[in-house]
Amino acid sequence: MNKEMLTYFKENGFQELEIISENNIFFRNLYFLYFKANKFKEMRSFVGDPESSQQEFYVYFDSILVQFRAMILDRVLDKGKKQYIYTERYSFQNYLIRNNKEVQFKQLEKFLDSQFLEKIEKKGDTEEIFTIRKAIKRITDKYICHFEKDTENYYIEDHLVNPYSEFYILKIINIVLEICGFPQIELKND
């Protein structure tokens, strides 16, 4: 990890700097998530301005979603022990498991499995709640990575880019950061 990254973490309230060196790649990814999120929130004022391009806004939005998806959608279940296990991936879940933070791990999983809006998803004859985890996975997989035609993605995106929605992507990220014990991203009052 370079000096700029370590300085950023020191200046932004990270108390456990020894953990940073042990989880170097995870914290490198976390640093870039903070960096992108801060750029993204600065661009909020450009949305709807006919004089400015929204292209850079959506480049950062897509990049945040893909990185956040990679950092939160990782859980490997050991079916024999009926518990989640540590893998070599650099996710929030693995960071928590590796650092013996089981309570926070369970809080994170509960939050990610909470309902996204009032949406219900049909699977055959059954209905399931549409979770935050599923919303992030769907929009990144079908809208960013594969460019599939899916009108649901616009519905999801409308909430993720809206700072007044409880499902604004930076609010979701802040909840995850809070659960993990990391400083939150300061949000503007638009």
C-alpha positions in Angstrom: 0.0 0.0 0.0 1.4 3.4 -0.9 1.9 6.4 1.4 -1.0 8.2 -0.1 -3.4 5.4 0.9 -2.0 5.1 4.4 -2.2 8.8 4.9 -5.8 8.8 3.7 -6.7 6.1 6.3 -4.8 7.9 9.1 -6.5 11.2 8.3 -9.9 9.6 8.1 -10.2 8.0 11.5 -9.0 4.5 10.9 -7.8 3.3 14.3 -6.4 -0.2 13.6 -3.6 0.6 11.1 -1.9 -2.7 11.9 -5.0 -4.5 10.4 -4.5 -2.5 7.2 -1.1 -3.9 6.6 -2.4 -7.5 7.3 -5.3 -6.9 4.8 -3.4 -4.9 2.3 -5.4 -5.8 -0.9 -8.7 -5.4 0.9 -7.8 -2.0 2.1 -6.5 -1.0 -1.3 -9.9 -1.9 -2.7 -11.6 0.0 0.2 -9.5 3.0 -0.5 -10.6 3.1 -4.1 -14.2 2.6 -3.1 -13.9 5.7 -0.9 -12.1 7.6 -3.7 -14.8 6.8 -6.2 -17.6 7.5 -3.8 -16.2 10.9 -3.0 -15.9 11.8 -6.7 -19.4 10.5 -7.3 -21.0 12.6 -4.6 -19.2 15.7 -5.9 -20.8 15.1 -9.3 -24.4 14.9 -7.9 -24.8 18.6 -8.8 -24.2 17.9 -12.5 -27.3 15.6 -12.8 -30.0 17.5 -14.6 -27.7 20.3 -15.7 -28.1 20.7 -19.5 -24.7 22.4 -19.7 -22.8 19.5 -18.3 -22.3 15.9 -19.3 -23.6 13.1 -17.2 -21.1 10.7 -18.7 -18.5 11.0 -15.9 -21.3 10.7 -13.3 -22.3 7.3 -14.8 -18.8 6.1 -15.2 -18.2 6.5 -11.5 -21.7 5.1 -10.7 -21.0 1.9 -12.7 -17.5 1.6 -11.2 -18.8 2.0 -7.7 -21.5 -0.6 -8.3 -19.1 -3.2 -9.7 -16.5 -2.7 -7.0 -19.1 -2.7 -4.2 -20.6 -5.9 -5.7 -17.2 -7.6 -5.6 -16.7 -6.5 -2.0 -20.1 -7.5 -0.6 -21.4 -10.4 -2.6 -19.1 -13.0 -1.2 -20.2 -15.7 1.1 -19.2 -19.3 1.0 -21.3 -21.7 3.0 -19.7 -24.7 4.5 -22.8 -27.0 4.2 -21.4 -29.6 6.6 -20.9 -27.0 9.4 -23.8 -24.8 8.2 -21.8 -21.7 8.6 -20.0 -19.2 6.3 -16.3 -19.7 5.9 -13.3 -17.5 5.1 -12.1 -17.6 1.5 -9.2 -15.9 -0.2 -11.4 -13.2 -1.7 -11.1 -9.6 -0.6 -14.6 -8.9 0.6 -16.2 -7.2 3.6 -17.4 -10.6 4.8 -13.9 -12.1 4.7 -12.4 -9.1 6.4 -14.9 -9.6 9.3 -14.4 -13.4 9.5 -10.7 -13.1 9.3 -10.7 -10.5 12.1 -13.1 -12.5 14.4 -16.0 -10.0 14.0 -18.8 -12.5 13.9 -21.4 -10.1 15.3 -20.7 -7.6 12.6 -20.6 -10.4 10.0 -24.2 -11.4 11.0 -25.3 -7.7 11.0 -23.9 -7.3 7.5 -25.6 -10.4 6.1 -28.9 -9.3 7.7 -28.6 -5.9 6.2 -27.8 -7.2 2.7 -30.7 -9.6 2.9 -33.2 -6.9 3.9 -35.9 -5.8 1.5 -35.1 -3.4 -1.4 -38.1 -1.2 -1.7 -41.4 -3.0 -1.6 -40.4 -5.4 -4.4 -41.3 -9.1 -4.4 -39.6 -11.5 -6.8 -41.5 -14.4 -8.3 -39.6 -17.7 -8.6 -42.0 -20.3 -10.1 -44.9 -20.6 -7.8 -43.2 -18.9 -4.9 -42.6 -15.3 -4.0 -39.4 -14.0 -2.3 -38.5 -10.5 -1.1 -36.2 -8.7 -3.4 -33.1 -7.9 -1.2 -30.4 -5.2 -1.3 -28.0 -8.0 -2.2 -30.2 -9.1 -5.2 -30.6 -5.5 -6.4 -26.9 -4.8 -6.5 -26.2 -8.2 -8.1 -29.0 -7.7 -10.7 -28.0 -4.2 -11.8 -24.3 -5.1 -12.1 -24.8 -8.4 -13.8 -27.6 -7.4 -16.2 -27.0 -3.7 -16.7 -23.3 -3.2 -16.5 -21.6 -6.5 -17.3 -24.0 -8.1 -19.8 -26.2 -5.3 -21.1 -29.3 -7.4 -21.0 -32.7 -5.8 -21.6 -34.4 -5.7 -18.3 -36.7 -2.8 -17.3 -36.2 -3.7 -13.6 -32.7 -2.2 -13.9 -34.0 1.3 -14.5 -36.2 1.0 -11.4 -33.3 -0.1 -9.3 -31.0 2.6 -10.8 -33.5 5.3 -10.1 -33.2 4.6 -6.4 -29.5 4.0 -6.3 -28.6 7.4 -7.9 -31.2 9.4 -6.0 -29.7 10.9 -2.8 -33.3 11.3 -1.4 -34.0 7.6 -1.6 -33.2 5.4 1.4 -31.6 3.1 -1.2 -29.1 5.7 -2.5 -25.9 3.7 -3.2 -23.8 5.9 -0.9 -26.3 5.4 1.9 -26.1 1.7 1.4 -22.3 1.8 1.4 -22.3 3.9 4.6 -24.4 1.3 6.4 -21.9 -1.4 5.4 -19.0 0.8 6.5 -20.7 1.5 9.8 -21.4 -2.2 10.4 -17.7 -3.0 9.7 -16.5 -0.2 12.0 -15.1 2.0 9.3 -15.6 5.8 8.9 -18.5 6.7 6.7 -18.6 8.8 3.6 -19.7 12.3 4.4 -22.9 13.0 2.4 -24.0 16.4 1.1 -27.4 17.6 2.0 -28.7 18.2 -1.5 
